[in-house]
Amino acid sequence: MENPRPSVVHVVDDDEAVRDSLCALLESYGIVVLAYGSANEFLLAAPAPSQGCLLIDLHMPGIGGLELLEMLQARGSKVPVIAMTGRSDAVLRERAVRAGAVTLLDKPVTEDVLLNSLGQALARVEFQTL
């Protein structure tokens, strides 16, 4: 059975080039993408997203990705989050997962890894709505 609602991915990344390339890639697969240049911009536009998933950069000026994860977790958000970073280590990975990230992807991320991770995250959303 096909999902009547298109998949929605909220991309939160301060790097405009990365954000634009992620949006173009995901849209080429028919995914609806909403893009934000900061965590603050995301919180103002979609304070409690109810569908899809989030793809967030952990290292951003202002409210960082880990802080955003913690804020969403404190609000009881069930929207799956995939975190990305260009500066990963075991401690950061553990903190991201503990704060609610489904996974932490290392930048640059390959198309296959990104799409596989998004597929798993979006499947969680569909499972929750059954």
C-alpha positions as CSV (number, residue, x, y, z in Angstrom):
1,M,0.0,0.0,0.0
2,E,1.4,3.4,-1.0
3,N,1.6,6.2,1.5
4,P,-0.9,8.9,0.4
5,R,1.2,11.7,1.9
6,P,4.6,12.5,0.4
7,S,7.6,12.1,2.5
8,V,8.8,15.3,4.1
9,V,12.4,16.0,5.2
10,H,13.3,19.1,7.2
11,V,16.9,20.0,6.3
12,V,18.6,22.2,8.9
13,D,22.1,23.2,7.9
14,D,23.8,26.6,8.0
15,D,26.0,25.8,4.9
16,E,23.9,27.1,2.0
17,A,25.8,24.9,-0.6
18,V,25.3,21.8,1.4
19,R,21.6,22.6,2.1
20,D,21.0,23.3,-1.6
21,S,22.6,20.1,-2.7
22,L,20.8,18.0,-0.2
23,C,17.5,19.6,-1.2
24,A,18.2,19.0,-4.9
25,L,19.1,15.4,-4.3
26,L,16.1,14.6,-2.2
27,E,13.7,16.4,-4.5
28,S,15.0,14.4,-7.4
29,Y,13.6,11.3,-5.5
30,G,10.2,12.9,-5.0
31,I,10.8,13.8,-1.4
32,V,9.3,17.1,-0.2
33,V,12.0,19.1,1.4
34,L,11.7,22.1,3.7
35,A,15.0,23.8,4.3
36,Y,16.3,26.0,7.1
37,G,19.5,27.9,7.5
38,S,19.7,27.6,11.3
39,A,18.1,25.8,14.2
40,N,16.4,29.0,15.2
41,E,14.9,29.4,11.8
42,F,13.6,25.8,12.0
43,L,12.1,26.4,15.4
44,L,10.3,29.5,14.3
45,A,8.8,27.9,11.2
46,A,8.2,24.3,12.5
47,P,8.4,24.2,16.3
48,A,6.7,20.8,16.4
49,P,7.0,19.0,13.1
50,S,4.4,16.2,13.0
51,Q,5.5,14.3,9.9
52,G,8.6,13.2,8.0
53,C,12.0,13.5,9.6
54,L,14.8,15.9,10.2
55,L,18.2,16.0,8.7
56,I,20.3,18.3,10.8
57,D,23.9,19.5,11.0
58,L,25.4,19.3,14.5
59,H,27.8,22.2,14.1
60,M,25.9,25.5,13.5
61,P,26.3,29.0,14.9
62,G,23.8,29.9,17.6
63,I,21.7,26.9,18.6
64,G,23.7,23.8,17.5
65,G,22.3,20.5,16.3
66,L,22.8,18.8,19.7
67,E,20.9,21.6,21.4
68,L,18.1,21.3,18.8
69,L,18.0,17.5,19.4
70,E,17.7,18.0,23.1
71,M,15.0,20.7,22.8
72,L,13.0,18.4,20.5
73,Q,13.4,15.5,22.9
74,A,12.3,17.6,25.9
75,R,9.2,18.5,23.9
76,G,8.4,14.8,23.4
77,S,8.9,15.0,19.6
78,K,8.6,11.6,17.9
79,V,9.9,12.8,14.6
80,P,13.1,10.8,13.7
81,V,16.3,12.9,13.4
82,I,19.3,12.1,11.3
83,A,22.4,14.1,12.4
84,M,25.3,15.0,10.2
85,T,28.7,16.4,11.0
86,G,32.1,16.9,9.4
87,R,33.8,16.5,12.8
88,S,32.7,13.2,14.3
89,D,34.1,11.2,17.2
90,A,32.8,8.5,19.5
91,V,31.7,11.0,22.3
92,L,29.8,13.2,19.8
93,R,28.2,10.1,18.3
94,E,27.1,8.9,21.7
95,R,25.7,12.3,22.7
96,A,23.8,12.6,19.5
97,V,22.2,9.2,19.8
98,R,21.4,9.8,23.5
99,A,19.8,13.1,22.5
100,G,17.5,11.2,20.1
101,A,19.3,11.0,16.8
102,V,18.5,7.9,14.7
103,T,22.1,8.0,13.4
104,L,25.0,10.3,12.9
105,L,26.4,10.6,9.4
106,D,29.8,11.8,8.6
107,K,30.1,14.5,6.0
108,P,30.6,14.3,3.2
109,V,27.9,11.6,3.1
110,T,27.4,9.5,0.0
111,E,24.0,9.4,-1.7
112,D,23.5,5.7,-0.9
113,V,24.2,6.1,2.8
114,L,22.0,9.2,3.0
115,L,19.0,7.6,1.2
116,N,19.3,4.4,3.2
117,S,19.3,6.4,6.5
118,L,16.3,8.5,5.4
119,G,14.5,5.4,4.3
120,Q,14.9,3.9,7.7
121,A,13.9,7.1,9.5
122,L,10.8,7.5,7.3
123,A,9.9,3.9,7.8
124,R,9.8,4.6,11.6
125,V,7.3,7.4,10.9
126,E,5.0,5.1,8.9
127,F,5.3,2.5,11.6
128,Q,4.3,5.0,14.3
129,T,1.2,6.0,12.3
130,L,-0.1,2.5,11.7
